[in-house]
Amino acid sequence: MSTFPRISLRPEVTDYLKNVFLNKEVLAAVGHQEAESRFQRLLTCLSHPPSYTCVRASTHLAPLEEIRQKLGEELKKQQMCTSSEKEVSVQILPHPRIPDVLLLPVDGPRPVEQLSSEVVVGAQCGSAVLRGANVFVPGILASPKFMKAGDVVSVFSDLEGRCTRGATSFQGMRGFVGNGVAQIDRSGIFCTDVAAKGVGVRMVEPLYQSPSFDGVLPNLAFLQNLPSVVVGHVLGPLPGERILDMCAAPGGKTCHIAALMRDQGEVVALEKIKNKIDRIRQNAKMLQLNSVKVYCFNSTKAVSSNSAQEHEGPPFSAESFDRVLLDAPCSGLGQRPSMSCTWSLKELRSYQPLQRKLFHAAVQLLKKGGVIVYSTCTVTLAENEEQVAWALETFPCLTLQPQEPHIGSEGMLGAGLSPEQLRLLQRFSPELTWDQTGAAAPLPYRADRDTIGFFIAKFLKK
């Protein structure tokens, strides 16, 4: 069901994406009408949240069913504090094929009445609200002139980034995300020398009802998009191996790899942005994972030119890792919900060269017989299937491998790959079934299809 306008993009980016999704190979396979329909569904579904929340359970610390029960109890307590109903039910389902995933259905869009008192938030904040978050003070752009703590307000997301911070009203393009209670006066948001923090609006009637996981079982229940969990399983880490995560922040996949290895072996996490390093270490500590070693380093320079070096950290000797995860920096156009993206076409195209530099390093660092998994959270051919075609041509030592689990679609036509090669790829394509999968379908069935846009390729080095 379409509730919001389709994602707001620059015209040049929309034209670029249209040419991608209506390329010659796709048109020959499905025809112009179906290709156009898929593209329009993509633009619309990107601005809407998936129909479920995915939680990765820390099954290295406790059995899945125990975590499921504890999570249910915690979320019932949370809902009883905000609901007037005496009986509160929380549906939590285990994924039938992924042993450490729990699924919670999202209720929405709900019939929520808009109020005259309005708060406007940034697009990123609005997207977080649609996934179950409250409104934090830094995300607030505009509020009523005399807003006080305790006021009930409607919350709107600024779709085009045009609202001036500190405004008392805004009439530009916006999307209604629900109603909440102000936790702070307007003066505390905008009229202070010290930047205010914490919750600014506590959501009580969100348009999409999804649990808030703030402080809920932090060491047992980890919020993560389903395709991101699939990546760790596709990599297939084994106890005792040495594994490299080249672009590790915020550390969700790093910690998942270590957990799948039962914390036996070594997981090296590299991240070039210094202020993101602490987050990875904190996540590893919280999840009681001692096998994770984190370094602030640019992975494009991670291969040592000195084969005789013996120091522990980067750069590393060639062929020193059993498996490598390259969850590459990308344009992020598969993220949901995303009501607006202001990037230029030049910015969008800037990722392919960086991804190839990282891939060169990954191949050099991988042992013969080892596995590389390449993944992105975007929908373009240039960053996905075209990178696979380039890698197979550039590195004759690489071959594509089957993926397990394979719950997404096959690769997209347009990069000259064979049908057999496309079947070995895994592309999560919500536009293929969005707004067509009935609500009566089992949740796991919908969950596997109504995801963020994501791409996974698995290679073996001969």
C-alpha positions as MATLAB code, in Angstrom:
seq = 'MSTFPRISLRPEVTDYLKNVFLNKEVLAAVGHQEAESRFQRLLTCLSHPPSYTCVRASTHLAPLEEIRQKLGEELKKQQMCTSSEKEVSVQILPHPRIPDVLLLPVDGPRPVEQLSSEVVVGAQCGSAVLRGANVFVPGILASPKFMKAGDVVSVFSDLEGRCTRGATSFQGMRGFVGNGVAQIDRSGIFCTDVAAKGVGVRMVEPLYQSPSFDGVLPNLAFLQNLPSVVVGHVLGPLPGERILDMCAAPGGKTCHIAALMRDQGEVVALEKIKNKIDRIRQNAKMLQLNSVKVYCFNSTKAVSSNSAQEHEGPPFSAESFDRVLLDAPCSGLGQRPSMSCTWSLKELRSYQPLQRKLFHAAVQLLKKGGVIVYSTCTVTLAENEEQVAWALETFPCLTLQPQEPHIGSEGMLGAGLSPEQLRLLQRFSPELTWDQTGAAAPLPYRADRDTIGFFIAKFLKK';
ca = [
       0.000    0.000    0.000;
       1.441    3.380   -1.017;
       1.357    5.912    1.826;
       4.178    8.295    0.921;
       5.326    9.854   -2.337;
       8.045    7.900   -4.098;
      11.617    8.626   -3.010;
      12.748   12.160   -3.861;
      15.795   12.054   -6.174;
      17.543   14.541   -8.417;
      16.158   14.280  -11.978;
      19.549   13.185  -13.319;
      19.663   10.324  -10.797;
      16.099    9.241  -11.612;
      16.974    9.155  -15.330;
      20.142    7.172  -14.604;
      18.279    4.581  -12.540;
      15.531    4.325  -15.153;
      18.127    3.467  -17.790;
      19.501    0.800  -15.424;
      16.156   -0.867  -14.785;
      15.045   -0.550  -18.411;
      18.301   -1.757  -19.962;
      18.257   -3.772  -23.194;
      18.634   -7.175  -21.531;
      15.747   -6.518  -19.135;
      13.490   -5.164  -21.900;
      14.181   -8.229  -24.042;
      13.310  -10.521  -21.123;
      10.188   -8.935  -19.599;
       9.066   -6.199  -21.979;
       8.794   -2.432  -21.557;
       5.562   -2.374  -19.559;
       6.779   -4.777  -16.841;
      10.213   -3.149  -16.664;
       8.635    0.299  -16.250;
       6.257   -1.056  -13.620;
       9.140   -2.557  -11.629;
      11.049    0.719  -11.723;
       8.068    2.729  -10.504;
       7.456    0.190   -7.716;
      11.101    0.508   -6.694;
      10.875    4.292   -6.335;
       7.718    3.908   -4.258;
       8.756    1.026   -2.013;
      12.061    2.718   -1.127;
      10.156    5.436    0.744;
       8.224    2.845    2.793;
       9.505    0.579    5.590;
       9.664   -3.206    5.186;
       6.699   -5.119    6.613;
       8.706   -6.654    9.437;
      11.541   -5.973   11.876;
      14.469   -8.396   11.791;
      16.426   -9.228   14.953;
      19.653  -11.214   14.964;
      19.719  -13.328   18.111;
      22.999  -13.923   19.962;
      22.710  -17.702   19.823;
      26.358  -18.038   20.898;
      25.179  -16.761   24.313;
      21.735  -18.363   24.675;
      19.340  -20.661   22.756;
      17.058  -18.988   20.224;
      13.847  -19.933   22.042;
      15.142  -18.483   25.327;
      16.007  -15.211   23.582;
      12.609  -15.200   21.891;
      10.811  -15.563   25.217;
      12.885  -12.889   26.952;
      12.404  -10.497   24.049;
       8.659  -11.057   24.115;
       8.525  -10.287   27.832;
      10.550   -7.086   27.446;
       8.495   -5.823   24.522;
       5.223   -6.560   26.349;
       6.436   -4.420   29.255;
       7.309   -1.645   26.816;
       3.928   -1.763   25.086;
       1.974   -1.870   28.354;
       3.599    1.433   29.320;
       2.346    3.102   26.129;
      -0.911    1.246   25.452;
      -4.286    1.630   27.162;
      -5.184   -1.974   26.348;
      -5.099   -4.511   29.181;
      -3.973   -7.395   26.960;
      -0.880   -6.784   24.870;
       0.354   -9.399   22.394;
       3.731   -9.428   20.687;
       4.260  -11.728   17.712;
       7.842  -12.972   17.345;
       8.557  -15.684   14.781;
      11.769  -17.613   14.145;
      12.929  -17.558   10.535;
      12.424  -21.047    9.039;
      15.835  -21.132    7.298;
      18.108  -18.817    9.260;
      18.769  -20.187   12.758;
      19.633  -16.907   14.484;
      16.869  -14.642   13.120;
      13.637  -13.530   14.758;
      10.945  -11.667   12.816;
       8.435   -9.153   14.188;
       5.609   -7.893   11.943;
       5.236   -4.151   11.461;
       1.699   -2.816   11.848;
       1.016   -0.130    9.290;
       0.033    2.117    7.820;
      -2.378    2.744   10.713;
      -5.302    5.228   10.776;
      -3.685    8.081   12.714;
      -5.364   11.498   12.759;
      -3.131   14.474   12.008;
      -3.115   17.278   14.594;
      -2.812   21.034   14.177;
       0.376   21.240   16.293;
       3.227   20.090   14.050;
       6.899   19.183   14.466;
       9.107   18.789   11.383;
      12.130   16.476   11.427;
      14.897   15.673    8.976;
      14.410   12.881    6.440;
      16.856   10.564    8.230;
      15.047   11.079   11.538;
      11.689   10.492    9.845;
      12.960    7.218    8.404;
      14.081    6.095   11.868;
      10.621    6.854   13.280;
       9.090    4.619   10.605;
      11.303    1.776   11.910;
      10.177    2.227   15.526;
      12.380    5.009   16.920;
      11.393    8.051   18.922;
      12.360   11.547   17.730;
      15.695   12.641   19.160;
      16.363   16.349   19.663;
      19.094   16.736   16.976;
      16.599   15.566   14.322;
      14.041   18.302   15.029;
      14.016   21.123   12.462;
      10.809   23.023   13.280;
       8.263   23.146   16.091;
       5.339   25.338   17.189;
       6.396   28.707   18.578;
       5.085   27.993   22.070;
       5.628   24.223   22.247;
       6.047   22.912   25.804;
       6.981   19.527   27.198;
       3.825   17.409   27.374;
       2.224   18.858   24.242;
       0.812   16.294   21.806;
       2.152   16.949   18.297;
       2.068   15.497   14.799;
       5.479   14.655   13.360;
       6.338   15.260    9.694;
       9.460   14.361    7.734;
      11.047   17.019    5.492;
      11.244   15.152    2.180;
      13.485   17.549    0.271;
      15.750   18.964    2.981;
      14.357   22.488    2.649;
      13.125   23.180    6.163;
      15.175   25.803    8.018;
      16.282   24.699   11.478;
      14.437   26.704   14.124;
      11.394   27.451   11.966;
       7.957   27.592   13.597;
       6.193   26.053   10.597;
       6.988   24.458    7.233;
       4.759   24.016    4.181;
       7.180   22.283    1.817;
       7.062   18.627    0.731;
       6.705   16.487    3.822;
       5.463   13.106    4.977;
       3.356   12.414    8.068;
       4.955    9.735   10.295;
       2.718    9.824   13.377;
       1.851   11.592   16.633;
       3.885   11.930   19.800;
       4.352   13.799   23.057;
       6.968   16.551   23.290;
       9.559   15.790   25.960;
      11.194   19.219   25.892;
      10.199   22.869   25.424;
      10.959   24.572   22.123;
      13.455   26.834   23.927;
      15.391   23.762   25.059;
      15.753   22.643   21.445;
      16.725   25.839   19.661;
      17.489   28.549   22.242;
      20.483   27.125   24.062;
      24.249   27.438   23.763;
      24.750   23.732   24.419;
      23.299   21.302   21.891;
      20.427   19.399   23.519;
      20.369   15.602   23.362;
      17.969   12.808   24.201;
      14.378   12.161   23.160;
      12.583   15.255   21.885;
       9.271   13.632   20.976;
       8.119   10.270   22.342;
       6.039    8.616   19.656;
       2.688    7.329   20.952;
       0.752    6.930   17.683;
       3.272    6.107   14.950;
       1.951    5.607   11.439;
       3.891    2.325   11.378;
       3.884    0.507   14.735;
       7.214   -1.201   15.338;
       8.903   -1.973   18.670;
      11.575    0.362   19.986;
      14.699   -1.635   20.835;
      16.433    1.140   22.749;
      18.026   -0.650   25.725;
      16.104   -3.903   25.100;
      18.314   -6.992   25.655;
      21.336   -5.273   24.053;
      23.573   -8.355   24.285;
      20.970  -10.859   23.074;
      18.890   -9.061   20.417;
      20.686   -7.100   17.687;
      18.637   -5.113   15.158;
      19.900   -5.940   11.670;
      18.328   -6.022    8.216;
      17.695   -9.570    7.026;
      20.066   -9.441    4.003;
      22.866   -8.246    6.306;
      22.398  -11.355    8.445;
      22.371  -13.540    5.331;
      25.827  -12.174    4.419;
      27.456  -13.724    7.496;
      25.955  -17.129    6.775;
      26.956  -16.972    3.093;
      30.558  -16.216    4.129;
      30.447  -19.481    6.103;
      33.126  -18.785    8.752;
      34.503  -21.791   10.638;
      36.075  -21.990   14.109;
      39.823  -21.416   14.055;
      39.901  -19.414   10.817;
      41.380  -15.958   10.286;
      38.832  -13.672    8.661;
      39.006  -10.073    7.431;
      36.119   -7.607    7.448;
      37.456   -4.806    5.246;
      34.855   -2.075    5.888;
      33.589   -3.020    9.304;
      31.626   -0.113   10.847;
      29.312   -0.233   12.714;
      30.381   -3.812   13.456;
      27.175   -5.807   13.072;
      28.579   -8.168   10.427;
      31.959   -8.346   12.213;
      30.307   -9.548   15.418;
      28.043  -11.946   13.528;
      31.079  -13.578   11.912;
      32.772  -13.985   15.304;
      29.570  -15.430   16.788;
      29.208  -17.946   13.940;
      32.792  -19.062   14.681;
      31.791  -19.529   18.356;
      34.455  -16.889   19.097;
      37.203  -19.344   18.093;
      39.732  -17.919   15.664;
      40.415  -14.302   14.669;
      38.211  -11.687   13.051;
      40.153   -8.634   11.906;
      37.976   -5.544   11.451;
      39.305   -2.578    9.491;
      37.640    0.844    9.401;
      39.291    4.001    8.106;
      37.054    6.489    9.956;
      38.464    6.894   13.452;
      35.286    7.901   15.282;
      33.577    4.679   14.157;
      36.162    2.387   15.729;
      34.834    2.639   19.279;
      31.367    1.516   18.158;
      32.786   -1.730   16.743;
      34.746   -2.418   19.940;
      31.706   -1.647   22.086;
      29.528   -4.046   20.105;
      32.129   -6.825   20.367;
      32.503   -6.285   24.120;
      28.731   -6.194   24.665;
      28.363   -9.496   22.790;
      31.263  -11.054   24.749;
      33.342  -11.652   21.624;
      37.093  -11.739   22.272;
      38.193  -12.884   18.821;
      37.516   -9.472   17.217;
      40.539   -7.223   16.623;
      39.778   -3.708   15.392;
      42.145   -1.355   13.567;
      41.718    2.140   12.137;
      43.104    1.605    8.654;
      42.335    2.231    4.978;
      41.662   -1.196    3.477;
      42.803   -0.128   -0.004;
      46.317   -0.084    1.538;
      45.949   -3.239    3.612;
      48.408   -5.348    1.586;
      52.001   -5.157    2.838;
      54.809   -4.686    0.340;
      57.158   -6.376    2.822;
      56.526  -10.117    2.836;
      58.900  -10.578    5.789;
      56.931   -8.340    8.184;
      55.795   -9.916   11.428;
      53.812   -7.180   13.224;
      50.256   -7.975   14.242;
      48.202   -5.192   12.640;
      47.802   -3.851    9.111;
      49.134   -3.831    6.486;
      49.080   -7.610    6.160;
      51.083  -10.100    4.118;
      49.457  -11.431    0.952;
      47.358  -14.595    1.264;
      47.015  -14.307    5.050;
      43.223  -14.692    5.448;
      40.942  -17.717    5.053;
      37.913  -15.587    4.200;
      37.337  -11.921    3.354;
      34.135   -9.919    3.644;
      34.014   -6.834    1.445;
      30.783   -5.130    2.468;
      31.728   -2.232    0.269;
      31.020    1.490    0.664;
      28.199    2.151   -1.784;
      25.517    4.615   -2.865;
      23.092    3.037   -0.364;
      20.100    3.338   -2.682;
      18.593    0.135   -1.326;
      18.057    1.479    2.188;
      14.452    1.622    3.385;
      12.626    3.692    4.288;
      14.364    6.535    2.509;
      12.126    9.423    1.513;
      14.868   11.543    0.020;
      18.359   11.267   -1.482;
      20.077   14.505   -2.492;
      23.192   13.005   -4.090;
      24.287   14.075   -7.547;
      24.940   11.598  -10.356;
      28.679   12.274   -9.973;
      28.522   11.267   -6.305;
      26.514    8.173   -7.201;
      29.115    7.078   -9.748;
      32.070    7.699   -7.448;
      31.751    4.374   -5.625;
      32.625    1.939   -8.423;
      36.351    2.887   -8.604;
      36.722    2.696   -4.808;
      35.021   -0.702   -4.708;
      37.473   -2.005   -7.316;
      40.479   -0.775   -5.330;
      39.146   -2.602   -2.297;
      38.500   -5.726   -4.371;
      42.117   -5.751   -5.601;
      43.288   -5.736   -1.981;
      40.780   -8.419   -1.002;
      41.981  -10.844   -3.678;
      45.624  -10.325   -2.697;
      44.944  -10.880    1.008;
      42.927  -14.068    0.465;
      44.569  -17.486    0.661;
      44.195  -19.908   -2.237;
      41.094  -21.959   -1.598;
      39.600  -19.089    0.392;
      36.295  -17.244   -0.014;
      35.465  -13.596   -0.758;
      31.944  -12.318   -0.181;
      31.161   -8.973   -1.836;
      28.020   -7.127   -0.765;
      26.326   -3.735   -1.073;
      23.069   -2.134    0.063;
      22.359   -0.492   -3.284;
      20.352   -1.297   -6.422;
      22.591   -0.132   -9.279;
      24.146   -2.476  -11.847;
      27.441   -0.559  -11.759;
      28.048   -1.427   -8.092;
      26.691   -4.968   -8.239;
      26.488   -7.224  -11.309;
      28.935   -5.084  -13.324;
      31.449   -5.449  -10.493;
      31.031   -9.221  -10.634;
      31.617   -9.261  -14.412;
      34.704   -7.058  -13.940;
      36.064   -9.247  -11.119;
      35.684  -12.476  -13.118;
      37.495  -10.917  -16.070;
      40.206   -9.221  -13.990;
      40.957  -12.150  -11.666;
      40.976  -15.499  -13.524;
      41.636  -17.164  -10.150;
      38.101  -16.346   -9.003;
      34.959  -18.408   -9.605;
      31.408  -17.708   -8.465;
      30.042  -20.038   -5.800;
      26.536  -21.067   -4.699;
      25.163  -19.221   -1.668;
      23.478  -20.704    1.370;
      20.975  -19.545    2.340;
      19.714  -18.160   -0.962;
      16.407  -16.485   -0.107;
      16.653  -13.461   -2.425;
      16.269  -13.238   -6.197;
      18.958  -14.014   -8.748;
      21.169  -11.307  -10.233;
      19.783   -8.606  -12.506;
      20.140   -8.681  -16.286;
      22.235   -5.988  -17.937;
      25.883   -6.746  -17.130;
      26.432   -9.485  -19.710;
      26.541  -12.319  -17.186;
      25.267  -15.765  -18.166;
      22.025  -17.219  -16.731;
      24.117  -19.688  -14.720;
      26.190  -16.841  -13.245;
      23.098  -14.779  -12.419;
      21.587  -17.726  -10.531;
      24.669  -17.835   -8.279;
      24.175  -14.192   -7.277;
      21.688  -12.987   -4.673;
      19.861   -9.718   -5.181;
      17.191   -8.627   -2.726;
      14.729   -6.810   -4.971;
      11.674   -5.527   -3.076;
      10.237   -4.009   -6.254;
       9.602   -7.472   -7.728;
       6.823   -8.254   -5.249;
       6.180   -5.043   -3.280;
       2.462   -4.232   -2.944;
       1.694   -7.591   -4.603;
       2.446  -10.078   -1.804;
      -0.814  -10.465    0.106;
      -1.059   -9.822    3.823;
      -2.380  -13.374    4.193;
       0.965  -14.811    3.068;
       3.121  -16.262    5.896;
       5.383  -13.662    7.503;
       8.670  -15.420    6.594;
       7.561  -15.466    2.952;
       6.909  -11.730    3.023;
      10.035  -11.075    5.086;
      12.325  -12.662    2.493;
      10.900  -10.424   -0.240;
       9.930   -7.172    1.453;
      13.505   -6.210    2.407;
      15.937   -3.420    1.806;
      17.620   -3.518   -1.604;
      20.802   -5.577   -1.232;
      23.322   -7.586   -3.260;
      25.607  -10.536   -2.436;
      28.226  -12.351   -4.521;
      30.426  -15.208   -3.306;
      33.772  -16.072   -4.915;
      36.294  -18.890   -4.446;
      39.996  -18.224   -5.100;
      41.549  -21.144   -6.949;
];
